[in-house]
Amino acid sequence: MDNLSEALEKLKLASTDSATDSVESCLDCLLKALANNNTEASMKIQEIGLLPLLPTLLNPQSSCTPKVANIIAELAKNEFMRSPCVEAGLIPPLIQLLNSTDQEVLLQTGRALGNICYDSHEGRSAVDLAGGAQIVAEHIKSLSQNTEPENEKLLTVFCGMLMNYSNDNDSLQAQLINMGVIPTLVKLLGIHSHNIALTEMCLIAFGNLAELESSKEQFASTNIAEELVRLFQKQSEHEKKEMIFEVLAPLAENDVIKLQLVEAGLVECLLEVVAQTVDGEREEDVTQLKTASDLMVLLLLGDESMQKLFEGGKGSVFQRVLSWIPSHNHQLQLAGALAIANFARNDGNCIHMVDTGIVQKLLELLDRHVEEGNVTVQHAALSALRNLAIPVVNKSKMLSAGVADVVLKFLQSEMPPVQFKLLGTLRMLIDTQAEAADQLGTNGKLVERLVEWCEAKDHAGVMGESNRLLSALIRHSKSKEVVKTVIQGGGVKHLVTMATSEHMIMQNEALVALGLIAALELVAAEKDFVGASLVSVLHKLLSDERSAPEIKYNSMILICAVMGSEPLHKEVQSLAFLDVVSKLRAHENKTVSHQASLTEQRLTAQS
């Protein structure tokens, strides 16, 4: 340290008369001290006030310049030195040095700038202001074809510098994207895939940039998919595969890139990873299995990539994914069920899958998860069944296969995601299926649970689906017994509330169900109708100009239906319905105006 103090003093003097030899030996002493104890030496350098003298030593013509830049790079490894380096005015002369043709100057300058930018807002701002990123990006572009080791080392440093410059900073990342950095880096990956350090640097840069939505379009216009798949196929180490996975995941959110990845053969790589790790006990096996199967499911979210892999239900990938469902591994069961849910996104696929016995596999999977089951697997399997139940021709086949009975086993679940999917599946199954709606609608336990969930204010999705299923049971069964079960279970008030929903489709479903209740069991429902202020709700719906024509139409049908009840009739009279209804006779929708005339006659006759 005494030598260091002496060297620093000499350097302060030498920097004014710039006798090269003495400066050189002082710089060597500084580098030695920094290599020995970087933190302590850096503090000493700052104390003595050397930093403001360094800009004058960063002379492009001087042979000492690479050493000075190296010293700055070493100093900036310390977080506490980065802001002082900026304040000492080191950034402008360093950026000037980027115009040098000397490889060692460029290398040390790139290191210095990269270290100053690391996690430093001041460093990045100063480099941005001096236009440093643009110069470095142009260097990378012009050097990209050269595969000499020294050049690859420089490219690695420059890529690292840009990464430190833009890491976790959206606006600086966007700036790099606008400079066209992405195509250049993709080219680098192809040309220098033999160089591990440079490859890793490119991957980290991709990982950062791929998070930005604006990058996806640029990535899609390159051959990134082929390069990443080629690189992935070469890897045997877990860490390297993970690095590539980290780039693939954000990129695969883009539908164009999904298809490119499928065409480049990523799926085969993923299936291989699954096969290698499914029985593995190590933590890295579990991680890789999850990452690979999750990515597989993500690729199936794109319509084109999904259809390509389905191949009319004969695709080898589709068959392999099917084999995951009976697996003993929860992660694979989950991915298998999610994949089926993704394949089941159009009627043709759904019909084919139901005809080839997939429903049975999903039911067996659900049966394994009834007691103390895995919630994510339950949710995924129910999602798949719900999607498969959408085509009309599948409903009766699925009901015959016993889907409703297995789904009802989850009625006691306390997990909102499972409750939500369970409700959606039952609602899809009974759509247009009178017999099934009748059977489920007279199931007191189911109706009781629905009424309970209609009050789940913390879970809007569950609340909405419960209301919709309650209404669907009545609408599709048109059964007196179902209506009685709903009345006894306390469901009427929830349907009246549903009629005031902000979603028109739900309003309409509620009004149709209420109309059937009034037509089939008016006396039994009378008390609930009064308690829920049904007449007042209908008055509001008819008076509101924003109400859709079908809402107005069904509200008037319901008014006519409740006129047979004395207390409800009195309420109708007290609310001046005639005024509202007579205005609707001039409604532009013919069905509404016609119903308004009929309702007006009814109101007049019974007033």
ABEGO torsion letter per residue (X at the ends): XAAAAAAAAAAAAAAAAGBAAAAAAAAAAAAAAAAABAAAAAAAAAAAGAAAAAAAABBAABAAAAAAAAAAAAAAABAAAAAAAAAAGAAAAAAAAAABABAAAAAAAAAAAAAAABGBAAAAAAAAAAGAAAAAAAAAAAAAABABAAAAAAAAAAAAAAAAAABGBAAAAAAAAAAGAAAAAAAAAAAAAABAAAAAAAAAAAAAAAABAAAAAAAAABAAAAAAAAAAAABABAAAAAAAAAAAAAAAABAAAAAAAAAAGAAAAAAAAAAAAAABABAAAAAAAAAAAAAAAAAAABAAAAAAAAGGGABAAAAAAAAAAABABAAAAAAAAAAAAAAAABAAAAAAAAAAGAAAAAAAAAAAAABGBBAAAAAAAAAAAAAAAABAAAAAAAAAAGAAAAAAAAAABABAAAAAAAAAAAAAAABGBAAAAAAAAABAAAAAAAAAAAABAABAAAAAAAAAAAAAAAAAAGBAAAAAAAAAAGAAAAAAAAAABABAAAAAAAAAAAAAAAAABAAAAAAAAAAAGAAAAAAAAAABAABBAAAAAAAAAAAAAAAABAAAAAAAAAAGAAAAAAAAAABABAAAAAAAAAAAAAAAAAX
